[in-house]
Each structure stands twice: as structure tokens, then as C-alpha cells.
Amino acid sequence: MSASVPGARRLPVVLRNPSFGAVWVGQLLTQAAVRMFQIGAVWWIVSSVGSDHRGLDAGLFLMVSTLPAVTLAPLVARIIARRAHRTVLATAAGVAGALAAVTATWAYTQTLPVAAAYVAGLALTTCQAVFDPCLTTSVPELVEDADIEAATGFELSTQSLAGLTGGLLGPLVVDAGGLAGVMAGCAGAYLLAAVLINSARFPYATAPQKLTDESAPAPRTLRQVLAGLPFIRRILVCFAAANVFTTAVFVVMPLYTQGVLHSTGSTVAALEGALGAGTLIGSFTGGCLPGRPITVGSACLAVMAAALALPGLLPGHAVAVGSLAVVGWSGGVIGVRFVSLFQRMVPPDDKPGFFAVMQALLGAALPLSSLVFGALGDHLTARTLCLVQGIGLVPVTLALWCLGIRADDTAPVPSTALAHPGPPTGVAS
């Protein structure tokens, strides 16, 4: 293999390993597609659907779209454990592509009802809920042991890149070709991803195990894992509460664009781009900031609260774009520092179960946030919603800061923080 060539080692793993590169491009395509559909559909509901409850409709759509990753986690885990991973990945992408193509055809022939957009969102995010954890599990099957860390870094960084790309394209495509154009783009992206993954080799894959080793000790339950980590459990509760207010930006942004800025999808795209770019910068600079994770996290939450509230006090395009860039940066920093803290404090045998609990707990805030802020959007102005977001983060910030006073988390932050699962705050996703 190319690993034996000294000069090849200097190339990124996506170039040295064609199979991993193909799967990574497939991941980028699928995540960008689902993000493009989500943001595009919310803008379509707010700007084009003649409804008196646009805020509630948009919130319900996002709520439905976030449910599969939270509710189907046990089923997804069984599927991944019992099936060849290349088959699971290609099937998930292929099914999503076929469903998107059918929906695009329907949308081209007649006006798509809002309920159909809900069903399409549920279907695509269900496929993505299978695809994403399966790909993470598949990394050791695609690359040599020496490349696992680098490959994991590429795999995890894709989420921010895909979110930035999809968030930019979604509103622009809706303005140009309606929801049918978005669905056609999703269909093409998913089907191309399925072809790429089918063409890849998984040279280090082993046959899925049908039975567990009876002699092996039974793993601790998720409840037992969290019961033994009271400090981390309180941190997760703080960030779950913070997510209720931070993830509301995905409902508030389109409402603010239409009701306050009186602008088009290009403005929604600019706001999404600012959020995504800020997150990327925060992810790469978070490890450089001095201070304990709790101290840095509390400061970032305070900055985020001010940035979320600012567009409500000083409305304007530049203020909104700048504020969301700061929100994204704060979320990226929080992700780096706290995932690193968790990697240091959670026992190795408990990490798979812990990170599953972390994602489920933090993800559970998204449906609640989407529904609450969507409903409020029909009764309050978008400027008021911005203030509610900022004010709501204040008690969470104080709770996290008080938690840090009673705890010692002064151990150094490892430099591998970026090579671990995604950030604790929803804004960075």
C-alpha cells in the first residue's frame, strides 16, 4: 500500500487511501444534502407557504427532523452491529436518494403540501441517523491503525463543513427552484454517495458478530455509567438546557430574515454561513485558550448569550451576521474543551455508552426548542425571540460557573480534542 512510500505519508489520508477518500466524500455529500434540505425547507415554509402559523410550522418541521437520531438510537446500534457496514452505508444513502427523487418529482408536478415536507424530512433524517454512526464505526475498517486518528479527524470535521455548505445552498436553491430544486439536489447527492461507497473497499472489516462472548463481562448499563459520573452528569444537564436556547437559531433566523430584515434566502444563507464559519474557527482555536474548561465554557456561554440577544436590540444585516459568527465560535470552543474534558474523565470502557448518552441527551433539546420557539414565533416578533434566547442562557451560564467553583478540572486539555465526537452545544452542529 501507499503507506510504505515515505513521500506518500505527507499526503492527507483522504488522498493516500482512495477507499477512505470515497467514503469521506460520501459522508460530505449526505450531510450537506440533509442540511440543505432542512434549512431550505424552513425557509420555504416561512417565505412561500401561505400559512398563519409559519413559525409553528417551521418549528414542527425541525422537531420532526430531529427525532430519529434521538429515538432510534437502540435500533440503529443493533443494525450496525449485525450488518456489514459498507452495505448499511450504501443502503442508507441509496434509500435516501430514492425517496428524495420521488419527492422532487412530486414537487415538480404539483404544489407540495407542508405535511409532505414533514414526511420527507423524517425519512431523510432517519437514513442519516443510520449513516452517521455507522460511518464513525467503520473508520478502523477503512484505514491502517496508524491512520485512525487522522481519519477520525477528517470524519468528524465533515459535520461543520457540510453544515456550512448545506446551510448556504438551502435558501439559495429554494429561491431559485423552490423545494423541488432542493429535493433534486438531495437526490443527486445521496445517490452519488451510494455509488462512491459501493466502490470503496473495506480491507480491515471483520464479519459482524451474531453472538456475544459469554465469558466476557457484561457492559455497564447507561444508567450505571452516568451514576458514576455525577460531575459530568451536571455538566451535560447544563448544556442540554443551553441547547434549548442555542438551537432555536434555526427557527429564529428565517423569521428574523423575513420579519425584521425583509430580505431573501441569500440573507438566510449568509447567516448560516456566518454560524458555520464561526464554528469551524472555534473548533480550531478552542484548545489555544487558557483557563479551565468550566471557566472557558462559562465565559463562552456568556458571550453567546450577548451575541444571541444583540440582533434583538440592534436590528440589521451586519449585526445579525456578526452575532451568529460569534455564536458559532463560542459553540466550537465549548465543543473542543468539554469533549476533551470528557475524554479525560470518563473510564475507557464506559466511553461508547457515555457518548451515546451524551448525544441522545443533548439531541433531545432540539425537538423541544424547535417546537417552543416555532410556536412563540407566531405570537412574538423575531427581535423578541432573540432577546428570549439571550436571556434564557443567563441562568445556565451561572449554573455552569457555580459548578466549576465546586469542582477541580485543572488537568491539561489533550491536543487530540478535535479527533473526538461532536460538540456539546447544538449550535456547532
PyMOL commands that set and color helices and strands:
alter all, ss='L'
color gray80, all
select helices_A, chain A and resi 2-4+6-10+13-16+18-47+54-71+73-82+85-109+114-142+145-199+222-227+230-246+249-259+265-288+293-313+317-345+348-363+365-376+382-405+415-419+426-428
alter helices_A, ss='H'
color red, helices_A
deselect
rebuild
show_as cartoon
